[in-house]
Amino acid sequence: MSARHRQLQPRRPERARTLGWTGFLVAGATLVGLSCAGGTYALLSATEEVPEATITAGTLDLRVNGSSSAALGTWTVTPTTPVARAFTVSSASDVPSTLSASARATTSQAIIGNTQLRITPVASAAACTVGLSGPLGDVNGYSVSSLGRLAETQTRTFCLEVRLKAGTPVTQSGQGVGFALEVTATQEAN
């Protein structure tokens, strides 16, 4: 190439080249610093005073057929003739609650393994019949996690069905079954 041709090419000043490298190094150091920081940090705080408050305990009390406990009588049940009886649960409370129920056998005869229960909410005692919907399960360990809501001072009617499994042996005929049914109210959060 001739000397004249070299003079026509623009020449980069040294200062611009130095500034370019400096900018590149600063950007690289910033990226390395941010990647090592590991997150975002903020120091914030706030304070709020709470005015005086009064906490009052409510009452939660249930009644079964108007009493703290109730016997539903003696039942005659066979594999072909289940029996259903109505009972009421009343709230003598000033708070709403959710009802649940569980049962356990109180006798140890062999027929307990063939005895089943079902609890169903009904509109009235007249609506209590065998074969309603609701979970059917063995007496021992029977549990219904939700029988619905019970408002303050409300009364609800339930149908308790007792039946024997279809394959109950004839040798268990005449055996008695004792069980306890517990209805539980859990206060609803306000």
Secondary structure, 3 states (H helix, E strand, C coil): CCHHHHHHCCCCCHHHHHHHHHHHHHHHHHHHHHHHHCCCCCCCCCCCCCCCCCCCCCCCCEEECCECCCCCCCCCCECCECEEEEEEEEECCCCCEEEEEEEEECCCCHHHHHEEEEEEEECCHHHCCCCCCCCEEECCCCEEEEEEEECCCCEEEEEEEEEECCCCCHHHCCCCCCEEEEEEEEECCC
